[in-house]
Amino acid sequence: MIARLPYAFARRAGVLLLDGAPPRLAIRPGAEPGAIIEARRVAGHPLQPERVAAEAFEALVAEAYALDGLDAVADAASAAGPSAFVFDTSDLLDSEGEAPVVRLINALVAQAVRQGASDVHLEPSDSGMAIRVRRDGVMEEVVRLPAEVAPMIVSRVKVMARLDIAERRLPQDGRISLTLGSRAFDVRVSTLPARGGERVVLRILDQSAVSLALDELGLDAATGEALKAALQSPNGMILVTGPTGAGKTTTLYAALRLLNDGRRNILTVEDPVEYAVPGVGQTQVDPRVGLTFATGLRAILRQDPDVVLVGEIRDRETAEIAVQAALTGHLVLSTVHANSAAGAITRLRDFGIESFLIAATLRAVVAQRLVRLVCPACAGEEPLTSALAGRLGLPAGMPVAKAVGCPACRMTGYSRRQGLFELVRIDGEVRALINEGAGEARIEAAGLERSLPESARAAVAERRTTPAEALPLLLEERGQLVPAAP
C-alpha cells in the first residue's frame, strides 16, 4: 500500500496519494506546487497525476481517511487516563495529535457515517463498554472496550453536546454539529442512567438527506402522483403514518422540498428539529418552558403561514388545532402513529375529532415501512420455494433476489433501505364513507392506491429485496406473529 500523507496536509494543500498501478496523485485546482513535490517524496514511486474538481477531491479525501486507525485508537483509549481530554476539534478526520479518547470518538462517528449507520450506541456494563451501530435498521457490535474507559468516553460526548457532565442521575439530550471532510451533519445525543453506567445514543442526521426528492423515496408511479396532487391543495391535511424508524420524517421533508418554492410561508413545529431546511421557519418544542406541539402550533397560526408541518399529532389538543388550521385555509402536514393509512382515520376519531371534520380536512394519508435492498455488488438469484411462495402470495419457482454478502456490504447481502408505501386518496366516495363512520376495510376498498403488502410483493418480484425482508409485512397483513429478522 502506498504511503499516506497526513490528512490535514492533504486537505489544506490539495494533494492526495491514491493506490494504483502506477500510484496516482489527485491534485485539486489551486494545489500548492511545493505540496506536489512533497507528495512525490513521501510516495517514493513515480506518480500518475490526476486533476480532480474541488468537490470530487473532498469526497476522495473523506473516502481515503474516514476509517483510519479505528483499531489502534480503541487500543490506545483503553490505556487513556482522565488527562486525555482535548475538547476542540473542527473536523472528525483531522485527529492528528489529539488525545486517544477524542480520536476514538472521532473514528467511531466517522466510521458510522461512512457505513451509512443511523445510530451509534455506547452501552457500558460491569464487564466493559459495548459500542454498537444501527445500519440499515440492524444493530451490529463494532468494538468492545474496558469498563474503566467508559466514564471518559461518556464525559467527552457530553462535553461535545454541551450537557452537564456532573449530572449522572437524570437523562439528558443534546446536539453536536460536525463535519466529515466537506460533508456536514448533526448528531443528536441522548443519555440514560442505567445499572452499568450512563448509556448514550448518538443519532446521526446527515444534512444531505434533506435534499431527497419524493421520486427518490421508492414511491410507485400511481402513489407518487396521488401524493403530489394532494400536496398541490391550497388547504387541508396530509398525514404520514408508520412505526418509529419507518422514514416518516424523510417523507415529510421531501414534501416540504417540493412545496418550498419561495412563494409560500412554510413553518414547522418539531420534536426535535432534525434537519435544517433553508427558507423554512422551524421551531423545536420544549415542554420544560411550556412550548408543546399545541402551543407551538397556535403561535405558528399567528405567523401568516401557507404550509404548516407538525412533527407528530400525539394528543387531542394538537389534533383539534391541526384540523382547525386545515379548515381555515392552511395546508397541514403531520405524522400519526398507526399501522395503516386507513388506521390514521381511526386514530383521529380516537382523539375525539368528529368524522365530518376529518372528511372535510383530509386530502391524503400515507403509510410506510422500510425494507433493506439487496447489495448491487453481490446480489444473487434463486427460485422461490413453494413454502415461501404460499406465504408471500407469489408463484413458486419464480426468480427472486438472494442476499449473498461481500466486503462492500460487510457480508450482510444488503445495502441501503427504501420505503414501501400505501396511500388512501380522499375523494368524494371516501369522504362520504368517513362522514358516515365507515370502518377501515371499507375505506381501503374505496380509496387505497396500492397496499403495503402489495408494495412488498412488488419489491420481491422486482428483485429489489429478498422474501425474508418482505415476509414480516405480509404476516402483519394476516395478523400473524412476525418472526425475527435473520
N, C-alpha and C positions, 0 to 999 in steps of 0.2 A: 504494500500500500504506500502511496506517495506521502511525503512529509506534509504536515499540516501547519498552515500559518495561524497565528493567534487570531481568534475571532474578531476582537476589537480592531486589530490592524487590518484584517481583510475587509471589514465593512467600511472603515474610515478611508483606506487608501484606494479601494475599488478594484482589488485583485483577489482572485480565488483559485487555488490549486484544485484540479479535479482529476480523479483517476481516469486512466485510459491508456491506449497504446497508439501513439505516444501519449504521455500525460498532457492534459490540457491546462491552459491558463485563461480563465474567464476574466475579461477586462471590461469594467464599467466605463461609460463615457465620462471623461474628466479624470480618469485614474492618474495617480501621481507617477511620473516616469521612474523616479527612484524606487517606487514600490515594485515595479515590474522587474527591475534588476534584482531586488531583494528576493522576490519570489523565485526567480531562476536560481539564485544562490541556494536557497533553502531546499528546492527540489533536487538539485544535483543531477538533473537529467535535462535533455533537450525538451522544450515545451512547445505544444501547438497552440498559438494564440487564438483566442476566440472572443470577438467583441460581442457584448451582451447588453441589451437595453437595461436601463436602471431598474425597472420593476422586475424584470426577469432575473437580474443579478441578485436582488434582495431575496427572491424566492429560492435561488440556488444556495445562498448563504444559510438561510433558515434550514433548508434540507440537509446541508452538509454538517451543521453543528448542533442540530436540535437534540440529538440523543447522546452527545459526547459525555463520557465519564460517569454514567449513572452508577455502575457497579463500584467504581473507585470512590465515588463520593459517598455511597452508602457505607463502605468500609471506613472511610475517614470520619463519617458522622458518628459511628459507634464509639469512637475514641475521643470525640469532641467534648469539651467541658463548657460551663456556662460562659466563659470568656470568649467563646467562639462567635458571639453575635456581632454582626455588622449589619446595620439597619437600612442602608441605602443601596438600591440597585435600580437602574433605569431600564435595563433590558435583560430578559431571562437568559439570553445566550452569552452575555458579557459577564462571566463569573470568575475570570482570572484574578487571583489574588484575594478572592472572597473567602470567608470562613467556611469550614466544611458544612455546617448546618444550613447556611444560606445557599451554598451550591447544591446541596441535596434537594431543597425545596424547589429551587430554580429548575433543576434537572427533572424532577418529578412532574412539575406542571408542563414543562416543555415537552416531555415525553407524552403526556396525556393529550396535549394539543396536537402533536404530530400524528398520533394514532387515532385522532377523532373521538377521544373519550369525552363524555359529558360530565362526569363527576370523578373526583378523587376522594377516597375515604381514608382517614387516618384513625385507626382503631387500636387504642392501647389496651393492654391486659397485663396480668401479673407476669406472664411469660415473655412479653415483648410487644412491639407495635407492628401490626399488620397494615400494610398500605395496599389498598385495592382500588382499581379503577372500573368504572362502568363504561363499556364500549359496545355500541350497538345494542344497548339495553341489557347486556350481560356483565355480571361482576367477574373480575379476574384479579387475583393477588399478584402484585409485581415485585414486592420486596418485603422482607420481614427484618425489623431492626431490634436491637437490645432494648429492654424496658427502660434503662436509665436515660436513653436519648429522647424518649417520648415527651417529657415535660419541656425540653428545649425546643423541639420542633413545634409543639403546640404554642408555646410562648412566641416564637418567631412569627408564626402565621397570625397570631392575634395582634402583634405589633404592626404587621403589614396591613391588616384590616382595620387598624385604629380601634381595637377593642381593649377592654380593661384586663390587663394580664394578671392583676391581683384577684379578680373575681372568678372563682372556680366553682361556685355553688349554683349559679344560675346560667341558663342558656343565653347565648349572645349571637347577634347577627351583624355582619359587616360586609364590606365590599373592597376589592382590590382592583385597580386598573393597571394592566401590564402590557408589555409588547413582546412579541416573538419575531425578531427581525423587523420587517416592515408591517407586521400584522398586529393590529390592536384587538384586545379582548378584555372582558371583565371577568372577575372571579367572585362569585357570591359565597361568603363564608358563613357557616353555621356551626356553633359549638354546642355540645350537650354533655353535662356531667354524667358520668357513668361509674360503675364499680371500679373498673381498672384505670380510670383517669378520664380526662375530657376527650370525647370523640369529636372529630372535626370532619365536616364535609365541605369540599370545595367544588362548587358548580361552575363549570367553565362556559361562559357565554361568548361565543365567537361573534364579533360585530359584523362579520361578512354574512352571517346567516340572515340578518335583517334585510339583505338585498335580494332574497329569494323572491321570484315571481310566482303567481298562482300556478302557472303552467309547469313549474319545476317541482311541484309537490307530489305528483303522482295521480292527480285527478284525471279520470277518463273524460273523453270529449263532452258527453252529454252532461255529466255532473259539473264540469268546469264551466260550460256555457250557462247552465242554470244558476250557478253561484254568481257569475259575472253579471247576469241580468238582474239578480236580486240586489247586487251592490250598486246598480245604477238607480235604484229607487231613491227619491228625494227624502223619504222618511220611512219609518218602520223599524223593525228589529230583526237582526240576523244572529242566530245562536250557533255556537260550535260546541259539541258535546264529546265526551270520552273520558276515560280514566286519567289519572295523573301520569304524565310522561307520554301521552299519546300525540303530542305535537300541536295541541290546540293553539298555543301562543304563536307558534310559527305561522300557522294558517291565518290568524288574525293580523299579524304584521304584514303578511303578503297581501291581504285585502287592503290594509292601510296604504301600502305602497301603490296599489292600483288607484286608490282614491286621492292620494297626495299629489295633486297636480298644480298646487299653488292657488287654486280658485276657491278652496274650501277652508274653513277654520276647523281643524281637527284637534280634539282634546281627548286625553285619556286619564283614567284613574286606575292604577295598577298596584299589585302587591306581590313582589316589588316591581319596579321598572326594570325589565330585563335587558332591553336594547334601546339605545338612544336613536331616535328617528329624526333626522333633520326636517324642520318645517312642521313638526307636530309638538303640541304642548302636552307634556307628560307629568303627571302628579303621582307621587307614591303615598299610599295610605300609611298612617302612623297612629294606631289605636291608643298609644301612650298619651297623645295630646288630643284625642277625640276625633282624629281625621280617619273616618271609616269610609267604606265604599259609598254608603248612603250620604254622609255629609259631603264627601268629595264630589259626588255626582250632583248634589244640589248646587254646590258652588259653581261647578262647571256650566250648568244650565244658565247661569247669570253672565257667562262669558261669551255669549252670542256664537255658540258652536253650530256647525253644519253636521259634523260627524262626531259621535261620542263613542269611545271604547271603554267598557267597564271590564276590568280584568276577570271578574267572576261574580255571578249572582249567587250569593250564599244565603240570603235571608229574605223575608217578606218585604222589609222596608226597601231594600235595594231593588227588588223585583218591581215593586209598585212605582218607584221613581223612574226606573228604566222604561216601563210601559207608558207612563205619563209623558216622558220625553219623546218616545216614539210617536205618541198621539199628537204631540204639539209641533211636529214639523222637523224632527231630528232623526237622522239615521243612527241607530244604536247597534253596536257590535259587542257581543259578550260571550262568555262561556258558562255552561251549566254542567254539573256532574250528572250524567245519565248514561245508560248503556246503549241507547239507540237514538236516532233522530226523533222518532215519534215519542220516545220516552221523555224528551225535553218538554213536550207539551204537558204531559202528566206532571212533571216536576213543577212547572209554573202553576198548575192547579193546586199542587200541594202547598205552594207558597201563599195560596189564597187569592190568586188572580182569577177574576171571572172569565169564563170561557169566551164571552163576546169581546172582551178586551184582548185576549190572546188572538182571536180570529182577526180582529181589526188591525193589530200591530205587526204580527209575524209576517216576514217575507220569505224566509227560508231557514231550515235547520239542517246543519251538517253534523254527522257523526264520523269519527275517525279512529283508526288504530295505526300502529306502526309495525312493519314486518322487516326482517333483515333480508337484504338482497344477496344473491349468490355472488361470490367473488368473480369478476370477469376474467381474472388471470388463471383461475384453475377450475372453473365451473365444469362439472361433468354432466352426464346424462344417463338415465336408467329408466326402464319401463315401470309404470305404476303397478304395484301389486294389487291383486284382487281385494285383499283385506282393506288396504288404504283407499282403493277406488270406491268401495261401498260407503266408507265414512266420509269421503270428500264429495261424492256425487259426480265423479268423473269416470270416463271409460277406462276399464282395466287394460293395461298394456300400452297406454299412450306414453310417449316420451316425456319425462319430467326432469327438472334440474336436480343435480346431486351436489351436495357440499363436500368437496374433496379436501381442500386445505393446502396452503402453500405459504412461503415466507411473507408474501405481500399481505396476506390476511391473517398472519400469525397463526396459521394452521387451523383456523376456525371454519373456513369454507365460505364465510360471509364477509361482505364489505358494505358498509353504509346501511341506512334504513330508508324506507319510503312509506308514504301514507297509503292506507286503504280507506276509501270514503263511501258514505251513502248520504243522500240529500233528499229531504222532503220539500218539494216545491209547494208553497201555499197559494194555490189558485182558488177559483170560485168554488169548486167542489169540495176541496179540503177545508176551505174556510167555513162552508156550511156544516161539514161534519164536526169541526171543532166547536162551532156555535151550539150544536145540539148535544155536545158532551160525548161524542163517539170515542171508543177505545182506540188503543194504539194499532191494533190489527187492521181496522177499517181505514184509518188514516194512512197507514203504509200502503194498503192496497190501492188507494186513490192517488197518492202523491209521491211515492218513492221512485226515484230515478233508477238506482241500482243499489241493492242491499250490500251491507258489509260482507256477508258470506259469498255473494256473487262476485264481489271485488276480489275476495281471497281466492276463489276458484279461477278467476281470470288470471291472477298473478301466477298461479301454479301452471295453468295451461300455457301461458306465455313464457314460462321458464324464467321468470324474474326471481322467484323464491322457491323454496322446497315445500313438499307436502307437510313436513314436520312443522314448519313455521306457520302454515295456514290452518292446520288442524284445530288449534285452540279456538279460533273464531267460529269454525263450523260446529264444534261441540258446544260452544256457548249458545249458538243458534238453537240447538236442540235441548238446551237446559241440562246438558251433561257436565260432569266434573271435568275441568281442563287439566290434563297431565302436565307435569313439569317439563320445561324445555330440555332437550338433550344437551 
